[in-house]
Amino acid sequence: MTMTDSKASLCARGVLIGAIALGGCSPRFDWREHAGADGLAATFPGRVQSATRKIELAGVPLEMRMDATRVDDLSFAIGVARLPEGNTTAVGVLVDAVQAGLAANAEAGAAEGAHELVLHLGAHHGPVSARAFTLQKAATPPSAALAVEARVFVVPPYLYQVVVAGPEAVMNEAQTREAVDTFMSSLRLP
């Protein structure tokens, strides 16, 4: 064996060991499709768990189902509530109540950059108007600051809230921004 053969052999072994090591790593985001009982489908970055609880929005009692997953310090969730028949509460009032509730839960101030956007949820649905906003909770130390990105919309008879929350520094990372965009843009109705 020559010196060149020995170096090539060592290099090949190093590549093989590196490939085995990389093959054993799991990706940070393990994307999978999930459809809720109401029909809204989304691509979540992990195994989804569901819970249901009773809430009240703008004086309207509702039962909200949350489908959610957690990846490291990030939470990805979709909340869905069926509006009662004959509900006369304006959609805007309900959306305002969801936004205020999320801000209270996050102990955050007023929503930043709140704006209306149009969602395209599938071929059988026209454009849907949604409110998009970001909430931030300042903290000491700054590494404990929380950021929440949300979309809230109504497609009768359902009210939806789509949320990604996590430490502000992590929410600003390029990989996290890409994951948030993937999750938010994956929403579909049948």
Secondary structure by P-SEA (a helix, b strand, c coil): ccaaaaaaaaaaaaaaaaaaaaaacccccbbbbbbccccbbbbbccbbbbbbbbbbcccbbbbbbbbbccccccccbbbbbbccccccccaaaaaaaaaaaaaaaaccccccbbbbbbbbccccccbbbbbbbbbbbbccccccbbbbbbbbbbcccbbbbbbccccccccccaaaaaaaaaaaaccccc
